[in-house]
Amino acid sequence: MKTEDIRKFLFENRDLKYKSFTEKLVPNIDPETIIGVRMPILRKLAKDLENPRDFIKDLPHKYFEENNLHGYIIGAEKDFDLFKEDLERFLPYIDNWSTCDLLSPLAFKKNRKRAYNYLMDLIDREDDFVKRFAIVSFLEFFVKEEFTEESFYKVVSIKSDAYYVNMAIAWYMSYVLIYHYDFAEEFLRKKTLDKDLHNKSIQKALESRRIDENKKLILRTLKQ
């Protein structure tokens, strides 16, 4: 299936109400690049394409949904080296949180050490969405299990003015509070984070159903 055929398929499956909804979710990108295709359709298309590598080599893409389709395709790659090669080629074109966060690489699940070391490299790069990808990947793969203080302090030491980076840090912090509450509470008591980020991290945790009410009472007292 050639890129022009994929694009034709996407426009045939557009939902204009969903397009309007998506424009509000990703306000930092040109609304003219949003077709309005729901994620389940993109996920199914990513699985059904016969020659997906032809599509992912055809960069840059024109539309938001094409980038998301690209993300689903490479995220399903199990070979670590191939995924890394594909990701490095794609990273310069990730310009929004949605495309960034949907990647969820299968290659990371069975290559934990290599994934960890790779993320420690990515998080030091300058691009905001590369940083966000690293933070969200640490959240997904290295919080509930295989949590390390090294990666934790790597994430929380980031100093950025970028909204989508700081929101990812707050989201990460809320997950550390869920799975490693005592450690995270002790850290918050030191008030190391920027005030807004500190409070946003607590707010994210307060919104979680996985933290009991007694802990939430304590967290409310830690707000700055």
Secondary structure as UniProt FT lines:
FT   HELIX           3..12
FT   HELIX           16..25
FT   TURN            27..28
FT   HELIX           31..33
FT   HELIX           39..48
FT   HELIX           52..56
FT   HELIX           64..75
FT   HELIX           80..90
FT   HELIX           91..93
FT   HELIX           97..101
FT   HELIX           106..109
FT   HELIX           112..122
FT   TURN            123..124
FT   HELIX           128..141
FT   HELIX           149..156
FT   HELIX           163..179
FT   HELIX           181..189
FT   TURN            190..191
FT   HELIX           195..206
FT   TURN            209..210
FT   HELIX           213..221
//
